[in-house]
Structure formats: structure tokens, C-alpha cells
């Protein structure tokens, strides 16, 4: 990923928002060293911080997550003033990693850049996971890292390390603003970079490393302005549906499939419907609905392979495919032509590194895809219906709750916003979640790098930013990884957030990978269980009580359905206790049942 702090990008930015500079990096450097160049008087820390905050808010920042610290105090005081004036919403977190993911969730829900403020030292390093996720997911996350002035760097001064460019290529832009210099141009350029204002560069995270020199507190006699009514920021985050004109009959009939990966959007559903094509949509595509959507599609792909009676000829890809090996195998087939709808720059792959033909125009995509015959679409829908019925039957036969049954119920009952944790949760939804005629919730997932860290914090940011009820489905290991994200300080706003934890006492996803076969073969004794599954006996109810969060325990689908039927008010944890020892066998039964059902349907075609 080429970032704006890369000299290779200088020429590309010469005609950007600041035409007087040769690059965004130069703009920041000019801003950072402007005081020396023009012999202007040095700014005090509080004055510089007020300028930075003013530019941030004028540039669209609506939320700032503040982590306490001394070196960042000038920014904290300036933000407190802006908050009192009703210009910004502040959240306070003591854990910088949780703060970073909370800001990530805020940016996802609002579409606006969200900032996170830290003091110097290890505090900044704790933001790396959220910055990495924001990089690959193209999320406008603004890192405000406070630093020591130049005369203290390299001297062994407390909490002083190398912070400029700490995030490397994971940020679109980075600026080191010296103490005493005006941060105005650096902040303005950073916001342009974060929001995708530069040609050929997608939105993404940026870093503003702001050095402050003592004094770090307001002057005597200064205080907060009179408290003004706080503006509540909210943009429409309800599920979207699109319509496109019906494909022209002049287009050739082709056996094309529409594949909607993460963040594909409703345009994928509209395209499939307009072109009479089957829609294979991941849960976080926000396209898994409508008459053409096929539920357990990943188990059907082998039935439409090169030796099938009706093999797939072409694939039209929207968004990023992230979940399953059958999809990866489909896109790797040499006999299948594929195209990627890419109207704007994306952050999840490097140009030239994928085989799909990138197309920016829907008309060109239509020419590539053609239109589906009635027989082509009907075959997919009949096979999909048979597969869905087979999945439902196998899952329903289980007395206890399982991953697929939990994901299916959460998908069915959730309204507002839904966050699907990485690992098995999102894959269970991909397998078992029944596509509805219309979308019921806006679905999110941290699929930039598909990590399990920060999931509770991301969900908290989503709920507070979207200002609507939010449900997150995650596994127990994912929950424990970010249990600290449950901590809210006294007086902090409490989101309407329901946390559904599938607790099978370890990492069950490895049972479904090659490691499960190694374990079953007994070749490595208990090593697979210990090193991959990481079994535990953590008491989730006790953790919930410690953080002041409501808790309920269920073990059956009936109990879960009852819990999901309650209103989402404040925070609550629904723990679904289950057993992963037979998970591999369950998925084997599902696959066998689907194969038998689909084979029967296709034989009758």
C-alpha cells in the first residue's frame, strides 16, 4: 500500500488540496517547521492543541476517544473545551488498544473520521492492531499521539521512544509536528488522507504525532466555556436496498454467479436481481438478502464445477471474499473468468496481485456478466433451497445449541446493527443464516485482517456511533481477548449492546481445519488441544458481574430464542454454553446431508 508519507507518491499528490506543495508529506513538513522558516513566535502547547482540535472538528471528526496521560494533556484540555461547547463527543478509555478499536467502531458506524488520543510511550504502540485493521478495511481512523519535544528525544527522558512513522505503511499519512509549530496544515492534510480525498488512495488511518513542551496546562484564569447543548451526531445506518434496471435482452446468456464478499453493499444484490443471476453473499457483505440469494452456497460450489452439467462460466465479484476455501478455489479456477467491481480505490489488495479483471463501471460489468437464463437461476435456487432444508434439519436434530444454530437465530432476531466476530461465528452465519427478502440489520465484521482482538470495543463504538441497538456474536476466546473492553468509567455513556458469547471452552475453529484431523489421529497427543484450542475455565458470569454487565446463561436454542426476544437496553451478555467435542462430526453430517439433497435435485434437472 503506497501511503502519502511515501516519497514515491509525491507526484501523485502535487495537484491535491494544497497545490502549493509537491506532496502531502511536504505539506506536513512545511506545517511542522513553519515557525522556524518564517521566524514566527513559537506556539504554547495549549494554543497549538486548540488549533489542532479546531481543524479536526471543522474537518468532520465527531468523536474522539481519549486515553489519560500527561504529555497529551494539552489536547485533552482543548477537547474538554470543545466538548463543553457542544462541538464533539468524548469517550474516555484507560486501555489504548480498546480505545483504538472503539474509535474504529465509531468510524464504521458514522462514516466520519474518528480520532483516538494517547500519551507518549507504549500507549501509542497499543494502537497498532486497530491501525492495522483500519488500514486493510479502509477506515478513517485518526491517531493523535502526544510526544516529547525534540530536545528530550534520545536523552532517556521518561516515556520517550521513536514515535514518528511508528505505524509505517499501515497509515495513509504521518506527520511529526514539533513543539511550538502550528499543526494546522498537518491536521488538514491528515484528514484529507484519512477520508480518501487524494486520487488513487483509499481512505484509512493516519498518524499525527504532536510534540508538546511544558507547560502542559491552561494558563491561570482560563476555564471551560459555558456548557452548551451537545449535538448528537447520527447518520442513517439502516440496511439499504438498491434497484438497477433489468438487464438488456441483447446481453448474451451466461452461467455467471455473483459473489458478494465483505463490504460488497446492496449493489451486489441489485446487480444479481437485475441480471437474473444467483447471488452468493457472505454475511458481512450487506447483500445477503433478496430473491436470488442462496444460503449455504459454499457447499454447492462443488456441484457446479468443471465436470458438472451446468458449470459456472464466470464470476462477478463485489467486495472482498474472506471466509471459505471453496470460494477461493472457485476464484482460482482457470476455466472461470472473473471480474471485480471496483468503482473506487480499495485497501484490501495491491494492484496487480489478483487475477480478477477490475471494472469501475456497471455497464462494463454487465457486458462481462451477461444475463442468466431462467434455467440457470432456477437450478441454483432449487439447489439452494434443498441445501438450506438439509442444514436446518441436521441442526434442528441437535438437542443442545451449536454454532450453526446460534448463528442462525442471532441472524434471524437481530435488528439495528450486527457485528460478527472472526473465527467460527461469521462462518457459522455464512453456513446457516437464512437470507431474508429484505435486510433486517446492518452487518459489520473486522475482516480487514480478520483478527479476534478488539471485538467488544468495536461493537461498543458501533453502538455509540450508530445510536441504535447493536448485537455482537463472538466466541469465548474472542470475548476473553477483549474482556477489558467491557470497562466503562463512571459517567461514560452506556451503549445498547447485546453480547452473545458462544462458550465452548476454547478455540473451536481449529477443529474444522487440518489441525482437527491431526488431533483425531492422535499423532501429537494433547498438543493440538493445548496449543491451538487453548482450553480454559474462565467464569464469564463473574467477569460480567465485575464489569457491571447483565448476564444470562442458556444451553438450548429455545432458551436463546427467548433471550434474543428481549429488548436491547443497556449492556447484556447472553452466554450460550455448548460442547465443541463433536463439532467436526456435526459439520461432516451437514456436508453429507447437503450433498445428498443437492445431488437429488440436480439429477432431476
N, C-alpha and C positions, 0 to 999 in steps of 0.2 A: 504494500500500500504506500503510494507516494503521499507524503504529508507536506503541509505548507512550510514546515521548517526544514525542508529538504532543498538544497540549492538547485537540484535538478528541476524543481518546479518554478523557479524564479520567472522564467519567461512566460509561463502559463498564467501567472498572476499579474503580469505587468499592466494589463488593462482592466484589473479588478476594481473594487470600490475605491481604492486610493491610487489614482493614476499617476500621482507624483512620485510613487516609489516603484522600484523594479520588482518587488515581491512582497508578499505578506510578512515574510521574515524581516525584510528590510524595514517595513513599516514599524514593526515592533522594536527593532533595534534603534530606529530614529526616535521612537517614543521613549525608549528606555534611557537613551543617552542625550535626550533633548536638552536637559538642564545644562550639561557641560557645553554642548555645541553652541547654544545661544546665550551662555553666561547668565541664565535665568536663576533667580534665587531658589534654593532647594525647598521643596515642599516638606512640611512636617508630616509625620505618619498619619495623623487623623485627617489632615487635609487631603492627602493622597488617597486614603481609604474612601473618603466621601466622594471623590471624583470617580473612583473605580465602581463604587456602588451605584452612583447615578447613571453611568454608562451601561452597566449591567441591566438595570431596571428599564432604562429607555430602550434597550435592545431586546426586550421581551422576556427577560428572566422573571418568573413569577414566584418561584420557591427557591429558598436556599436552606440547605441542611448544614447546621453549624456544629462543629465539634469544639469543645472548650480548649483553650490554650492561651498562653501569654503572648507569644510573638504574633499571633493572629488577632490580638485584642483590638487594634485599630479598625479592622474590618468588622469585628463583632459590634463595636460601638456604632459604627456607621450604619450597619444593618439594623441595629436596635432603633436608631433614629428613623430609618425608612419604614420599619415595621410600625412604630408608633404613629407615623403619618399615614398609615394605611396603604403603603405602596408595595409591600412584599409580605409574603408569608414565610415565617421562620419555623424550622423544626430543629430541635436540639438532640444530638445523639452523642454518647460518650465513646462508642466504638466506631472508629473511622471506616472499617470495612462495611458495617451495617449502614453507616451514613452514606457511603458511596452507592450501595445498591438501593437505598431508599430514594436517593436522587435519581437513579436510573429509572425506578418505577414512576416517579413523578413526571419525568420527561416522556416516558412511554404513554402515560395516561393523558397528558395535556398536549403533547406535540410541541411544546415550547422547551427551550433550553432550561435545564435545572442545574443549579450550582451546589457545590459542596466545599465547605471551608475547613481547612485544618491548620494546625500549628506546624512547626518545623520538626524535622527528625523522622523517626519511624512512623509518625502519624501519616505522612504523605505516602509512604510505601504501602500502607494498608489499603489504599485506594486502587492498587494495581489490578485486582480481579475485576472490579466494576469497570475500570477503564478499558481493560481487555475486552470485556463483553460489549461495552458500548462501541468499541472500535469495529468489531465484526458485525454488530447489529445496526450500525449507523444511527446511534442515539446521541443527541446533543447534550452531552454531559460536560459541565464546566468545572474544572478543578481549580480552586483558589488555594494555593499553598503558600503559607507565610514563610519567610526566611530571614536569616540574619543579614545585616548589611555586609558589604564586600570586605570591610576591614576586619570582620570577625571570622570570615570563612578561612578554613585551613589553619586556624590557630588552636584548635582543640576546644573552642567555645562550646558550651553545653548545647546539646540537641542540634548540632550543626553538621550537615553532611552535604553530599553533592545532589542537590535537588533539581537544578535546571536540566531539562531534557531527560528527566528520570524515566519517563514512560516511552521514550524512543519513538519507534514508528507506530506505536499504538495511538498516538494523538495526531489530529489533523494539523495542529499548530501548537507551538510552545514559545513562550516569551519569558525572559528573566528581566523583571523591571527593577532597577536599582533603587535603593532608598534615596529619597529626595527627588526622584524623577516623576513626572506626570504619567500615570498609567493609561491615559485616555485612549491614545491610538492603539496601544497593545490590546486593551479590552475590546475596543470596537472591531479590530481585525479578528480577534479570537471568536467573537460572536458570529461574524460572517463565516468563518471557517466551520464553526460548530453547526450552523444551520444550513450548510450546503450552498452558500451564496457564490462560491467560486466555481468556474467551469470545470467539469470533469472530475470534481472531488465530491464524494458523498458527504452527508452530514456525519458528525461523530464527535468524539471527546476532544477537548483542548485543555492545555495547562497554562495558567497564569501564575508564575512564581513571583510573589510580591515581597520584596525586601523592605523591612521597616527598621528605622533607627529610633532609639529612645528619644523622647518619651512616647510611650505606647498608649497613653490615656488622654482623654479630653482635657482641655485647659480648665483651670478652676473657674467656676461660674457657669460653665456650659452644662446643659442637661437635655433630657429628651423633650421633643416638642409636645404640644398638647395632643393627646390621643385622638386620632380621627377614626371614623368608622372604617373598619377593614374591608377592603374589596375582596370578595370571594371569587377566585378565578375558577372557571369551569368551562370547558369546551364540550361540545356534543361528542360523546364517546359511545353512543348506542350502536348496535350492529347495523351494518349498511347492506343494502341490496341495490344492484345496478341492473339496467336494461340496455341491451345493444340491439341494433337492427338485425332481423333474421338474415342469415347468410344468403347471398345470391345463389339462385339455382344454376348460374353459369359456372360456379365453382365445381371442380371435379369431386366425385365421391371418393373419400379415402378412409382407411381404417386408422383413424387418428385418435389418440387418447389425450385428454387434458390433464396434466399433472400439476396440482396446486401444492407447492411447498410452503414453508413457513413465511408468513407475511405476504402471501400472494395477493390477498384482498378480494373483494367481491367481483372484481373484473374477471377473475378466472371462472367463477360460476356463470356470469353473464355470457362469457365467450362460449363456454361449453353448451349452454342452453341455446344460444343463437345459431350455433353450428351443428346442433344435433349430435353432440359427441359425449362419450362417457366422461365423468368428472371423478378423478381420483385425488381426494383432498385430505391433506394432513389436518389434524385438529387445530393447530395454530395458524392455519392458512387464512382463517376467517372467510373461507369459501366452502366449508363442508355443510352445504345445505342445498335445497332445490331439487327439482325432479330428476336431474341427471346424475346426482351424487351417488356413488357406490361406497358402501360402508367398509367391509373387510377386503378392500381392493388388493392389499398386498398378498393375500392368499390366493388371489385369482390370476395373478400375472403369469404364473407357470402354465395356466390353461390357455393363454394367448401368445405362447412362444412361437419360435420359427417353425415348429413342426405341427402347429395347431391348424385346424380347419380354417380359422379366421385369425391369423396372426396380426399383431399390431404392426402397422407400417410406419407410423410417425407419432412423435410425441411433441406436444406443445407444453412448455414448462413455464409456470408462473411462480415467482418466489424461489425460495431455497429448499431443496429436498434434503432432509436431515435424518430421517428416522429409521429407514429399513434397508436391509441388504437386497431384497427383491427389487426395490425401486432403483438402487444403484446398479444392479445387474441389468435392468431394463435400459437405463441410460447408457450403459457400456456396450450394448449390443451393436455389432457392426451392420446388421441388416435393418436397423431402425434409424431413420433420420429424425433429428430433434432440433427444436428451436426454442430459444429463451426470450420471453417478452421482457425487454429491458428499456423502458422509456426514460429512465434517469440513471445516473451512475449508482452502482451498488458497492457495498463494502465487503461482501462475503466471499468474493473470489477475485483473483488477479486476472486482468485481461490476458487472453490467450491461453489460460490454463484449463479451460473447459472445452468440451467438444461441441456443445450446442451452438447453433447459429444465433447470435444476438440480433434481435429485431426490435426497433423502437416504435414502430408504427403498427397499429392494429390492422390496418388494411394489408400490410405486408404479411402479417401473421395469418390473416385469413387466407391469403393466396397460398401460403405454405401448408396450412392445416386442411384446407378444403372443407367439405361438409360430410357429415356421417349419413349413411343410408339408414332407413328405418330398421333394417335387419341388424345392422352393426350395433346401434344403440340398444335395441330390444334384447339382443343377446347379452350384452353387458348388464342390463338392468335385471333380466331374469336370473342370470348367474349371481348377481349381487344380492338379490332377494333370497335366493336359496342359501347363499353363504351366510347372510345375516341370520336367517332362521336357524341354521346349523349352529352358529356361535351361540345364539340365545338359548338353544336347547341344552347344549353342553354346560353352559354357565349356570343355567337355572337348576340343573341337576345337582349342583353342589350345595350342600346344606349350609355351609359356612360362607362368609363373604370371601371373595377372591379379588385379585387386582382387576380383572376384566369386569366383574360385576360392580365393583365400587366405581370404576371409571365410567361405566355406562350410566349408573344412577346419578353421579355428580353432573355428568353432561346433560342429562335429562332435566334435572331440577334447577340448575344454576341460571340465574338471571343477572343482569348487570355486567360484571366483569369476572372472567375466569382465568386464573393463572395455573398452568400445568407445569409441575416440576419436572426436571430432567430425570433420567433413569426410566423406571418402568411406568410411571404414571402417565406420561404423554403417549407412550407406546400402547398401554392398555386402552386408552381412549381411541387411538388410531385403529385398534383392532375391533373394539366393541361398541363405540359410540355411534348410535343410530343417527344418520343425517336427518334433520328436520326439514319441513317445507320452507321455513324461514329461520334465520339465525335468532337465537334466544339470548345470546351473550356475546360480548366482545372477548376474544380469546387471546391470551398472551403466553409467551414462554421465553425463557432465556436460551435461545437457540444460537446466539452468536458464537459461543464456544461450548454450549450445552453443559456448563458446569452445574454442580448442585449447590454451590456456595451462594449465599445471599438471597435465597428464595423467599424466606419470610419477610425480609426487609424490602425486597422488590414488591411483594404483594402489599405491604404497608404503604409504600409510595404510590402504587396503583390506586389503592382505595382512597387515600387522601387527595390525590391529584384528580381522580375521576369523579369524586364526590358521589359515589353510588356503591351499592352493596357489592362486595367482592368475595369470591371463593377461591381458595388455592388448594389444589390436590398435590400432595407430595408424600414421599416415602419417609420412613422413620430416620434413615441415615441422613437424608436431606434436611429433615426437621432438626435433628440434633446438630448438624453442621452450622445452622444459623439460629440456634435457640436464643442466643444473645440478642437477636433481632426482635425478640418479644419485649425487651426492656424499653419502657417509655417513662421518661422523667415525670415527676409530679407537675401537673398543669399542662402537659403536652396533649395535643388533640388525639383522641382515640378513634381509629377508623372502624367502619362497619366491615369487619373481616371475619370470615369463617375459614378455619384451617382444618382441612380433612387430612388426617395422617393415617396412611396405611402402614400399620406397625406389624411387620413380620420378623422383628428382631434381627435385622441385618440387611445386607445389600442383595436383594433377590435377583437383580438384573443379571448377575454373573451366572446364575443357574441356567439362564436361557442362552448364554453364549458358550463357546467351546469349553470354558472352564467347568461348566456343569458336567460335561461328559468326562472330563479329567477326574473330577471328584467321584462321579459314579463308578468309574473304572477302578478306583482305589489305588491308583498309581502313586499318588502323593499324600496318602493318608489324610490327615486333618489339615494339611497346609492350605488347600483351596478354601476351606471354610474359614480358617483364621485370617488368611492374607487378603482374600477377596470379599467374602461375605461380611467380615468384621462383626461377628455377633456381639450382642450387648444385652444388658438387663436394665437399661435406663427406665426410670419411672416418669412417664410423660405427664401423668396426672399431678405428680409432685412438682414437676417443672412448671406446669400451668399455674398451680397454686402459688408458687414462688413469684411468678410474674403478674399475678392478679388477673389471670385469664380463665374464663369459664371452661369447664371440661366435661365431656360425656364420653362414655365407652360403649361401643357396640361391637357385636360379633357376627351379626346376620344382615342380610340385605334388607329385611323388613325393618330392623332397628335403624339402619342407615337411612332408609327412605323416610322414616318418621323424623329423624334428626334433621334431614335436609329440608323437610317441610316447614320447619320453624323459621320465623323471620330472622334476618341477619341484622342484629342491632348490637353495636359494640363488637368486642372480640370474643371468639369462642373457638375451642378445639374439639373436633369430633375425632376421637381415636378409634380406628377400626382395627381390631386385633385379629390377626389371621396367621396362617401357618404356611411357610414357603417350602416345606419339605417335599410337597407333591406338585410344585408349580410346573416343573419341567414336564411332568406327565400330563398335567391339565392342558398345557399348550399342545402337546402331542395329540391328545384327543380332539382338541378343537381343529387342528390341521387335518386330521383324518376325516372328521365329520364334514368339514367344508369340501374337501377333495371329493368325497363320495357324492355329496349333494350336487356339486357343480358338474361333475362328470356326467351325472344322470341328466341334468338339464341340457348340457351341450350335446349329448348323444341324441336328444330329441329334436335338435335344430335342423 
